[in-house]
Amino acid sequence: MKAIPVNALLCLALCLGACGNRPQPFDATGTFEAVEVTVSSEAAGRILSFDVVEGRQVTAHECLGAIDSVQLYLSKLQLMQHVSSVRSNRPDVHTQIAALGEQIARQQAERTRVQRLVDAGAATRKQLDDILAAIAVLERQLDAQQSGLRNSVSSLDAQSSALEIQIAQVDDRLKKCVIASPVDGTVLARYAEAGELSVVGKPLFKVADLKHLFLRAYLTSGQLADMRLGQEVRVFADFGGDRRREYRGVVAWISDKSEFTPKNVQTRTDRENLVYAVKIAVENDGYIKIGMYGEAIFRL
């Protein structure tokens, strides 16, 4: 058997080593992005305080500033005084009908007494009829007074309810004078300063959740056939040169419409006219930045 030269064995080993170190081909590339929320002013007025710094970590509903709300608070106090005034004018139905009730009770007692006298022949029938007529008149007066008092109470209650609704509206506007982030995240940009006048809808700052990023990549129709929501994939963050970090990714969204291939996107196969966008959710350890390029391998 002919011996293999040592130089040939070394060359073969170097070739195998080079093949083993060759980067694994990726299936798709894209850029990392986050869900960005632009927080706008919900109230008009001067910004009294604004504790927002780019790069700061904020929590949902954390107070980050305030807009002048003095006039709104004074309006609330005025409405509360109106409510107190309306409630003080609310009639006491039981007290106001008590006098008529006592008169009716006395007439009914007198009717019982006269009825016994009529039965005994000591009183005339006319006396009994006069008492019955007086009771009927008092009962009609009582019904009319109760109806009027009920209408008055209903009207005052309606006024009170309308004022309470206005107070609730002012409370809602007062809450909107507090500047807060709707989500947990990191401040990406600041658009206003303390002391400036704000109007409803004016952008104040932008916040994004950098702990949960998405790699937006594009797939051909052939690749899409083997892709499903919830599928685990390998994601590599490209830091330039040969520096890469591997992450576990999950397919979170697949577009239902095709689009033309963006110019800055490469796919595993040759570029095609139409591709489908997908979003791969990635847990960020702090190294991935928005806009950084990434690669995805669908074969685990």
C-alpha positions as CSV (number, residue, x, y, z in Angstrom):
1,M,0.0,0.0,0.0
2,K,1.4,3.4,-1.0
3,A,1.9,5.8,1.9
4,I,0.2,9.2,1.8
5,P,2.6,12.1,2.0
6,V,2.5,14.1,5.3
7,N,2.0,17.3,3.3
8,A,-1.1,15.9,1.7
9,L,-2.6,15.0,5.1
10,L,-1.9,18.5,6.4
11,C,-3.6,20.1,3.4
12,L,-6.6,17.8,3.9
13,A,-6.9,18.7,7.6
14,L,-6.7,22.4,6.8
15,C,-9.4,22.1,4.2
16,L,-11.7,20.2,6.6
17,G,-11.1,22.8,9.3
18,A,-11.9,25.6,6.9
19,C,-15.1,23.8,5.9
20,G,-16.1,23.3,9.5
21,N,-15.5,27.0,10.4
22,R,-17.5,28.2,7.4
23,P,-20.6,30.2,8.6
24,Q,-23.9,28.4,8.2
25,P,-25.9,29.9,5.4
26,F,-28.9,31.9,6.6
27,D,-32.4,31.7,5.2
28,A,-33.3,35.4,5.5
29,T,-32.0,38.8,6.7
30,G,-33.6,41.9,8.0
31,T,-33.4,44.6,10.6
32,F,-34.4,44.7,14.2
33,E,-37.3,46.9,15.2
34,A,-39.4,47.7,18.3
35,V,-42.9,48.7,18.9
36,E,-42.5,52.5,19.2
37,V,-45.2,54.7,20.9
38,T,-45.3,58.4,20.4
39,V,-46.8,60.0,23.5
40,S,-48.7,63.1,22.7
41,S,-50.3,65.8,24.9
42,E,-53.9,65.2,26.0
43,A,-54.3,68.6,27.5
44,A,-53.6,72.2,26.5
45,G,-51.6,74.5,28.7
46,R,-48.1,75.3,29.9
47,I,-45.8,72.4,30.7
48,L,-44.9,72.9,34.3
49,S,-42.5,69.9,34.7
50,F,-41.2,67.4,32.2
51,D,-38.8,64.8,33.7
52,V,-38.0,62.9,30.5
53,V,-34.5,62.1,29.4
54,E,-33.5,60.1,26.3
55,G,-32.4,56.6,27.3
56,R,-34.3,56.6,30.6
57,Q,-36.2,53.5,31.6
58,V,-39.9,54.3,32.4
59,T,-42.7,52.3,33.6
60,A,-46.4,52.3,32.5
61,H,-48.4,55.1,34.1
62,E,-45.4,56.6,35.8
63,C,-45.7,60.4,36.3
64,L,-43.1,62.1,34.1
65,G,-44.5,65.6,34.0
66,A,-47.5,67.9,34.4
67,I,-49.4,70.5,32.4
68,D,-51.0,73.5,34.1
69,S,-54.4,72.5,35.5
70,V,-55.3,75.5,37.8
71,Q,-58.3,76.6,35.7
72,L,-59.6,73.1,35.5
73,Y,-59.4,72.7,39.3
74,L,-61.2,76.0,39.8
75,S,-64.0,74.8,37.5
76,K,-64.3,71.6,39.5
77,L,-64.7,73.6,42.7
78,Q,-67.4,75.8,41.1
79,L,-69.3,72.7,39.9
80,M,-69.1,71.2,43.4
81,Q,-70.6,74.3,44.9
82,H,-73.5,74.2,42.4
83,V,-74.1,70.6,43.4
84,S,-74.2,71.5,47.1
85,S,-76.7,74.4,46.2
86,V,-79.0,72.1,44.2
87,R,-79.0,69.4,46.9
88,S,-79.8,72.0,49.6
89,N,-82.9,73.0,47.6
90,R,-84.2,69.4,47.5
91,P,-87.5,69.4,49.4
92,D,-88.1,67.0,52.3
93,V,-91.3,65.3,51.0
94,H,-92.1,63.7,54.3
95,T,-91.9,66.9,56.3
96,Q,-94.0,69.0,53.8
97,I,-96.8,66.5,53.6
98,A,-96.9,65.9,57.4
99,A,-99.3,68.8,58.1
100,L,-101.9,67.6,55.6
101,G,-101.5,64.1,56.9
102,E,-102.3,65.2,60.4
103,Q,-105.4,67.1,59.1
104,I,-106.6,64.1,57.3
105,A,-106.0,61.9,60.4
106,R,-108.1,64.4,62.6
107,Q,-110.9,64.5,60.1
108,Q,-111.0,60.7,59.9
109,A,-111.2,60.5,63.7
110,E,-114.0,63.1,63.6
111,R,-115.8,61.0,61.0
112,T,-115.7,58.0,63.3
113,R,-117.1,60.1,66.1
114,V,-119.9,61.6,64.0
115,Q,-120.7,58.2,62.5
116,R,-121.4,56.9,66.0
117,L,-123.5,60.0,66.8
118,V,-125.5,59.5,63.6
119,D,-126.1,55.8,64.4
120,A,-127.3,56.9,67.8
121,G,-129.6,59.7,66.3
122,A,-127.6,62.4,68.0
123,A,-126.2,64.0,64.8
124,T,-127.5,64.6,61.3
125,R,-126.5,63.0,58.1
126,K,-125.4,66.4,56.7
127,Q,-122.7,66.7,59.4
128,L,-121.2,63.3,58.4
129,D,-121.4,64.3,54.7
130,D,-119.5,67.5,55.4
131,I,-116.8,65.7,57.1
132,L,-116.5,63.1,54.3
133,A,-116.3,66.0,51.8
134,A,-113.6,67.7,53.8
135,I,-111.5,64.5,53.9
136,A,-111.9,64.0,50.1
137,V,-110.6,67.6,49.6
138,L,-107.7,67.1,51.9
139,E,-106.8,63.8,50.2
140,R,-106.8,65.5,46.8
141,Q,-104.6,68.3,48.1
142,L,-102.2,65.7,49.5
143,D,-102.0,63.9,46.1
144,A,-101.4,67.2,44.3
145,Q,-98.7,68.2,46.8
146,Q,-97.0,64.8,46.6
147,S,-97.0,65.0,42.8
148,G,-95.5,68.5,42.8
149,L,-92.8,67.5,45.3
150,R,-91.9,64.4,43.4
151,N,-91.5,66.5,40.2
152,S,-89.4,69.0,42.0
153,V,-87.2,66.2,43.5
154,S,-86.8,64.6,40.1
155,S,-85.8,67.9,38.5
156,L,-83.3,68.7,41.2
157,D,-81.9,65.1,41.0
158,A,-81.5,65.5,37.3
159,Q,-79.7,68.8,37.7
160,S,-77.4,67.2,40.4
161,S,-76.6,64.3,38.1
162,A,-75.8,66.6,35.2
163,L,-73.4,68.6,37.4
164,E,-71.8,65.4,38.7
165,I,-71.2,64.3,35.1
166,Q,-69.5,67.6,34.4
167,I,-67.3,67.1,37.5
168,A,-66.4,63.6,36.2
169,Q,-65.4,65.2,32.9
170,V,-63.3,67.7,34.6
171,D,-61.6,64.9,36.7
172,D,-60.8,63.1,33.4
173,R,-59.3,66.3,32.0
174,L,-57.3,66.8,35.2
175,K,-55.9,63.2,34.8
176,K,-54.9,64.0,31.3
177,C,-52.8,67.0,32.6
178,V,-50.4,64.3,34.0
179,I,-47.8,63.3,31.5
180,A,-47.1,59.6,31.7
181,S,-45.9,56.7,29.5
182,P,-48.6,54.2,28.5
183,V,-46.1,51.3,28.4
184,D,-42.9,50.1,30.0
185,G,-39.9,51.0,27.9
186,T,-37.0,53.2,27.1
187,V,-37.3,56.9,26.0
188,L,-36.0,57.2,22.4
189,A,-36.7,60.8,21.8
190,R,-37.9,64.0,23.5
191,Y,-39.9,66.6,21.6
192,A,-40.8,69.2,24.3
193,E,-39.4,71.1,27.2
194,A,-40.7,72.4,30.5
195,G,-42.1,75.9,30.1
196,E,-43.4,75.4,26.6
197,L,-47.1,75.8,25.7
198,S,-48.7,72.5,24.7
199,V,-51.8,71.8,22.7
200,V,-53.8,68.6,22.4
201,G,-52.1,66.2,20.1
202,K,-48.6,67.7,20.4
203,P,-45.9,65.0,20.5
204,L,-44.0,65.0,23.7
205,F,-41.7,62.0,23.6
206,K,-41.3,58.6,22.0
207,V,-40.9,55.4,24.0
208,A,-40.3,51.8,22.9
209,D,-40.0,48.4,24.7
210,L,-36.4,47.4,23.9
211,K,-36.6,44.2,25.9
212,H,-38.8,42.6,23.2
213,L,-37.6,43.3,19.7
214,F,-38.7,42.0,16.3
215,L,-36.5,41.0,13.4
216,R,-38.4,42.0,10.3
217,A,-37.4,39.7,7.4
218,Y,-38.7,38.8,4.0
219,L,-39.4,35.3,2.7
220,T,-40.1,34.0,-0.8
221,S,-43.3,32.0,-1.4
222,G,-41.2,28.8,-1.4
223,Q,-39.9,29.6,2.1
224,L,-43.3,30.6,3.3
225,A,-44.6,27.1,2.7
226,D,-42.6,25.8,5.6
227,M,-43.2,28.7,8.0
228,R,-45.9,28.9,10.7
229,L,-46.8,31.2,13.5
230,G,-45.1,30.2,16.8
231,Q,-42.3,28.4,15.0
232,E,-38.9,28.6,16.7
233,V,-36.0,29.9,14.6
234,R,-32.4,30.8,15.2
235,V,-31.6,34.5,15.0
236,F,-28.2,36.1,14.7
237,A,-27.5,39.7,15.5
238,D,-24.9,41.1,13.1
239,F,-22.4,43.4,14.9
240,G,-20.1,43.7,11.9
241,G,-17.3,41.6,10.6
242,D,-17.5,38.1,12.2
243,R,-19.1,39.3,15.4
244,R,-22.5,37.7,15.9
245,R,-24.7,36.7,18.7
246,E,-27.3,34.0,18.5
247,Y,-30.8,34.3,20.0
248,R,-33.9,32.2,20.2
249,G,-36.7,33.7,18.0
250,V,-40.3,32.9,17.6
251,V,-42.3,33.8,14.5
252,A,-44.9,36.3,15.8
253,W,-46.4,37.6,12.5
254,I,-46.6,36.7,8.9
255,S,-48.0,39.1,6.4
256,D,-51.0,38.0,4.4
257,K,-50.0,40.2,1.4
258,S,-47.0,39.9,-0.9
259,E,-44.9,43.0,-1.7
260,F,-42.0,43.9,-3.9
261,T,-38.6,42.9,-2.5
262,P,-37.0,45.9,-0.6
263,K,-33.6,46.9,-2.1
264,N,-31.7,46.3,1.2
265,V,-33.0,42.8,1.7
266,Q,-31.3,39.5,0.7
267,T,-33.0,36.1,0.7
268,R,-31.6,32.6,0.7
269,T,-32.4,32.2,-3.0
270,D,-32.0,34.7,-5.8
271,R,-34.0,37.9,-5.4
272,E,-37.6,37.5,-6.6
273,N,-40.1,40.1,-7.5
274,L,-42.5,39.3,-4.6
275,V,-41.8,38.4,-1.0
276,Y,-43.7,38.1,2.3
277,A,-42.8,40.1,5.4
278,V,-42.5,38.2,8.7
279,K,-41.7,39.4,12.3
280,I,-39.6,37.2,14.6
281,A,-39.9,38.0,18.3
282,V,-36.6,38.1,20.1
283,E,-35.8,38.6,23.8
284,N,-33.2,41.3,23.9
285,D,-30.3,41.0,26.4
286,G,-29.3,44.6,25.9
287,Y,-26.9,44.1,23.0
288,I,-29.3,44.3,20.1
289,K,-30.1,47.9,18.9
290,I,-33.0,49.1,16.8
291,G,-32.0,49.2,13.1
292,M,-29.2,46.6,13.5
293,Y,-29.0,43.9,10.9
294,G,-29.9,40.3,11.7
295,E,-30.1,36.9,10.1
296,A,-32.5,34.1,10.6
297,I,-32.1,30.3,10.1
298,F,-35.3,28.4,10.1
299,R,-33.7,25.0,10.5
300,L,-33.0,24.3,14.2
